């Protein structure tokens, strides 16, 4: 596994560690409410004294997770591309230096 792949896996694991419990808890709550015949999109929470839309909450959690994963994937992809550009530039410079040395050693 490359460093980039390893970094991406670690980042995804960290993101999922945050979002998985939120998503699983929300899915469980939706299932419980549906099983009880209660609309999860119009659940009145007495503790917060407001109506909670668990479907929307689930959408927001999964969207936030997906955005975080996409952002880190893009950042790592860009870093890899930049690294490859730097490596290519260094290789080109080495080739130029070698050609310059060869040209100096040529006698016409």
C-alpha positions, -999 to 999 in steps of 0.1 A, spaced: 0 0 0 14 34 -9 17 62 16 -12 80 -1 -34 50 1 -24 45 38 -31 81 46 -65 79 28 -74 47 47 -64 63 81 -84 95 73 -115 75 62 -112 54 94 -111 86 115 -141 101 97 -161 69 101 -152 67 137 -169 101 142 -199 96 119 -207 58 122 -221 61 157 -242 91 147 -256 74 116 -262 41 134 -280 57 163 -302 78 140 -310 47 118 -319 28 150 -341 57 162 -359 58 128 -365 21 130 -378 23 166 -402 51 157 -414 34 125 -420 2 145 -441 22 170 -461 38 142 -446 72 148 -434 94 119 -397 99 123 -398 131 103 -422 147 129 -410 134 162 -415 159 191 -386 157 215 -396 167 249 -360 173 261 -353 199 235 -389 210 232 -388 209 194 -398 187 165 -370 166 151 -368 152 116 -347 120 119 -348 114 82 -333 148 76 -308 143 104 -297 110 88 -293 128 54 -272 155 70 -249 131 89 -243 109 58 -238 140 36 -213 155 61 -194 121 62 -194 119 24 -182 155 21 -154 149 46 -143 118 27 -144 136 -6 -124 165 7 -96 143 21 -96 122 -11 -92 154 -32 -65 167 -9 -45 135 -11 -49 132 -48 -37 168 -52 -7 161 -29 2 130 -50 -1 150 -83 21 178 -68 46 152 -56 47 136 -90 52 170 -107 81 177 -83 97 143 -90 93 149 -128 109 183 -125 138 169 -105 142 142 -131 141 167 -159 167 188 -141 190 158 -136 187 150 -173 194 186 -182 225 185 -160 237 153 -175 232 167 -210 251 198 -201 280 178 -187 281 157 -219 280 188 -240 310 203 -221 330 171 -226 324 170 -263 351 184 -284 343 197 -319 
